[in-house]
């Protein structure tokens, strides 16, 4: 395949995933919602709490759902209590009481969310805003570092170890200089100083690869979503497989081929350890249900076959059809339409411009709000 065609596939991949970034309006609304809730929880003074986002919102890998689903935000609700002073049932119940009180006091003017208990968290459902917020009550982990936490689970007897801040720090560090490059590009786009652009607005090649992996997974498991591998598992394996490359297609292809090589086999069990807390195993469900591992292997086979197929695509139309089968027709066609004129002229001329990294679509007008509640800058 010619170099110009490889660049064409990269351009189409970028355009596709940019179509699925949440809009600036969705971003601002989500930040407003979790800031309001976080400040209210802190104001209650229960256990000297700390509140901060975790997961894809913190990592910069959130996707706007392609179907009728909502996008979600994961919010950690840390209370500085000793492990011996509270039970798992008590911390979940108290969090539920506080969230009900929040809805009663402020819900009418803040999306009027409904509340539902999940295994490890409480879910606030903002049906009118098309997103939900998962609030995870935790306490400090006395056996971990300064950012390690213990979380409760209705289905588990023991407290579970985790470290959302440590994990996010590891993820961002893995991107190296690309983060600084992305911040500089955004500073130019937003007409701000680099220091005024938080890193969680950046979109690097690794972040785009993770987003595309999640999108491919969602398409592959559309008929059986209960079997799809967790986003944290995919993000961890992809980060291990990433080597600092910048071209999106070549990086995606390399990462896809190397995902399985970072799954460990320890004493008869599968392990994908949390790099910020080795006691947390992101592959633990494979060991209790081997079908989940088999579904993962089937997905990897399809993923590799798709990336190989793109390398032999002949022209824009065939590439769009091939990518549409892997990621869904709508986002691929929308992305192709947005860059179609440029692609056509460049292909006709026999060359394509170098792929940019660190881009963020729909950034115009984004206001970077202050965070008045506790917790590090996200």
Secondary structure, DSSP 8 states (H G I E B T S, - for coil): --HHHHHHHHHHHHHHHHHTS--HHHHHHHHHHHHHHHHHHHHHTTTS-EEEEETHHHHT-----SSS--EEEEEEEEE---GGG--HHHHHHHHHHHHHHHHHHHGGGTT--EEEE-SSSEEEEETTTTEEEEEEEEEE-TTS-TT-EEE--TT-SS-EEE-HHHHHHHHHHHTTTHHHHHHHHHHHHHT--GGGS-GGG---HHHHHHHHHHHHHHHHTTT-GGGS--HHHHHHHHHHH--S---HHHHHHHHHHHSGGG-EEETTEEE-EETTEEEEETTHHHHH-HHHHHHHHHHHHHHHHHHHHHHT--SHHHHHHHHHHHH-HHHHHHHHHHHHHHHHHHHHHT-------S--TT-TT-------SSS---
